[in-house]
């Protein structure tokens, strides 16, 4: 019942959710079996916590603005400050809320090009997977990376100051990683919708 509620909110089935939200940048050097195990543990923790609609609202508001005070957050979800604080601390202790971070405006930092890059490897063994992760983790242009289903194995979210820098990343870094069969780049023209998962 709980998992059905969560995935209904996400509007994703389990497999899509697994492949789309599992970020390689935070999972470097993790095997496929460990990846599945980590997801299973997270879902088990969610079940143990008896997470409800109020918890999901808290997560939603914190994803929109992590600088909300406890009082402001409590008012938004109609809880007392102490009850709200307790729920947040429980979710932090269970690893549901991992960290609070700033949302960066890349354009104001001089980043003019963002792109989605699909990668397909010649073969996808656990050794190939680990090697690829080690290589892209060294690329400062890669903001996020995901394991996906379909014709490609990975999707990279890449940022560069200009088209020349992006081209140099593809030619001098990505193309030189052993085991890549194909690279398919798509430059982002505009971000028309940006939402959090919950």
DALINZI-V708016 format. One record per residue. N is the residue number from 1. SS is DSSP state (helix for helix, strand for strand, loop for the rest). D_CENTER is the distance of its C-alpha to the mean C-alpha in Angstrom with 1 decimal. Layout:
BEGIN
n->(N/N)
ss->(SS/SS)
d_center->(D_CENTER/D_CENTER)
END
This chain:
BEGIN
n->(1/2/3/4/5/6/7/8/9/10/11/12/13/14/15/16/17/18/19/20/21/22/23/24/25/26/27/28/29/30/31/32/33/34/35/36/37/38/39/40/41/42/43/44/45/46/47/48/49/50/51/52/53/54/55/56/57/58/59/60/61/62/63/64/65/66/67/68/69/70/71/72/73/74/75/76/77/78/79/80/81/82/83/84/85/86/87/88/89/90/91/92/93/94/95/96/97/98/99/100/101/102/103/104/105/106/107/108/109/110/111/112/113/114/115/116/117/118/119/120/121/122/123/124/125/126/127/128/129/130/131/132/133/134/135/136/137/138/139/140/141/142/143/144/145/146/147/148/149/150/151/152/153/154/155/156/157/158/159/160/161/162/163/164/165/166/167/168/169/170/171/172/173/174/175/176/177/178/179/180/181/182/183/184/185/186/187/188/189/190/191/192/193/194/195/196/197/198)
ss->(loop/helix/helix/helix/helix/helix/helix/helix/helix/helix/loop/loop/loop/helix/helix/helix/helix/helix/helix/helix/helix/loop/strand/helix/helix/helix/loop/loop/loop/loop/loop/helix/helix/helix/helix/helix/helix/helix/helix/helix/helix/helix/helix/helix/helix/helix/helix/helix/helix/loop/loop/loop/helix/helix/helix/helix/helix/helix/helix/helix/helix/helix/helix/helix/loop/loop/loop/loop/loop/helix/helix/helix/helix/helix/helix/helix/loop/loop/loop/loop/helix/helix/helix/helix/helix/helix/helix/helix/helix/helix/helix/helix/helix/loop/loop/loop/loop/loop/loop/loop/loop/loop/loop/loop/loop/loop/helix/helix/helix/loop/loop/loop/strand/strand/strand/strand/strand/strand/strand/strand/strand/loop/loop/loop/loop/helix/helix/helix/helix/helix/helix/helix/helix/helix/helix/helix/loop/loop/loop/loop/loop/strand/strand/strand/strand/strand/strand/loop/loop/loop/loop/loop/loop/strand/strand/strand/strand/strand/strand/strand/loop/loop/helix/helix/helix/helix/helix/helix/helix/helix/helix/helix/helix/helix/helix/helix/loop/loop/loop/strand/strand/strand/strand/strand/strand/strand/strand/loop/loop/loop/loop/loop/loop/loop/loop/loop/loop/loop)
d_center->(24.6/21.7/19.2/20.8/20.4/16.7/16.1/18.7/17.0/13.8/16.3/14.8/16.6/15.5/15.0/13.0/10.6/10.5/10.0/7.6/4.8/5.8/4.6/8.2/8.4/8.2/10.2/12.9/16.3/15.2/17.3/16.6/18.8/17.1/13.7/15.5/17.3/14.4/13.1/16.8/17.4/14.7/16.4/19.7/19.1/18.2/21.5/23.4/22.4/23.7/21.0/22.5/22.1/22.8/19.9/17.5/19.3/18.9/15.1/15.2/17.6/15.9/12.7/15.2/17.2/16.7/20.2/22.0/24.8/25.4/28.3/26.5/23.8/26.6/28.5/25.6/25.3/29.0/29.1/31.3/29.7/30.3/28.8/25.6/25.4/25.9/23.1/20.6/22.0/21.9/18.2/17.6/20.0/18.3/14.9/13.5/13.2/12.1/12.8/13.8/13.0/14.5/13.4/15.1/17.4/17.3/20.5/22.5/21.6/23.2/20.2/21.7/19.8/16.3/15.8/14.0/15.4/15.8/17.1/19.6/21.1/24.8/24.0/21.1/22.5/20.9/22.6/21.4/17.7/18.2/20.2/17.7/14.9/17.6/18.6/15.5/14.5/17.9/17.1/16.6/16.0/12.6/10.0/6.9/7.8/7.5/10.5/12.1/15.5/18.4/20.4/17.7/15.8/12.9/11.4/11.0/10.4/13.6/15.6/19.4/22.4/24.3/24.9/26.9/24.2/21.8/24.6/25.3/21.7/22.1/25.7/26.0/22.7/20.9/24.2/25.5/22.9/25.0/24.3/22.6/24.4/23.0/20.9/20.4/19.4/18.9/19.3/17.8/20.9/19.7/16.8/18.6/16.2/13.1/12.2/10.1/9.5/12.6)
END
